[in-house]
């Protein structure tokens, strides 16, 4: 089985009340989708930095509940 590749976007943001949040990782087909998801969770935030991270899933992987739900909802929409 060939390795599966997923794309995550890492964000550094400033919330509405001025708190800086670092290392927010969000799945997305592209940066626009990841940013949309981010703004749903942090309405009115300012994005200070964004980085794309391609991850190869091969073998055993530790995945969070949020990661699994993002993959399921993306598959259902397609």
N, C-alpha and C positions, 0 to 999 in steps of 0.2 A: 504494500500500500504506500503510495507516494505521500510525503509529508504535506500536511495541510497548512496553509499560510493564512494568518489573520492580521488585520490591521487595527492597531490601537493608536489613539492620539493622547499624548500627555499634555496637560494644561497646567499653567500657573495663572491664578486669577486673583482679583481683588473683589471682594463681595460688596454689596450695597453699603454695609456699615463700615467698610474700610479694612476688614481682616484679609490678610493674604493667605491663600490656600495653595499649597504646592503639591505636585505629583498626583493630580487627578487623571486617571486613566479611563478613557471611554472608547468603546468599540464604535466603528463607523465605516461605511463603504468608502466615504471620502471625508475630508476635513469639514465640509459644510454640514454633513449629517451629524458628525461628532459634536460640532459647535451647537447645533440645534438641540441636541440632547442635553448638553451642558447648560444651556440657557433655560431649559425647562426645569432643571434642578436648582440653578442659581440665577433666578430672574434678576436682571439689572446688574449683572456682574461685568467687570472690565477684564478682558483677556490680556494678560501681560506677556505670555509666551505660549506657543503651541509647537509641538514636535510630533512627527509621525514615527511610529515604531512598528516595523513588520516583524511578526513572530512566527516561527515555524513550529507547528505542533507535531512532534514525532515521538512516539513512545508514550510513556506515562507522563501525565501533566497534572499539576495541581491547578485547579480552576475554581474560581469563586462562584457563588450562586448567581451573582449579577452577570458574570461572564456567560454562564450557561443560558440565562434568560435572554440576554442580548442576542446570542446566536439563534435561539429558538424563534424569537419575534422577527428577526431578519429573515429567517427561512420561511416563515409563515407568510410574510408580506410578498415574497417573490413567488 
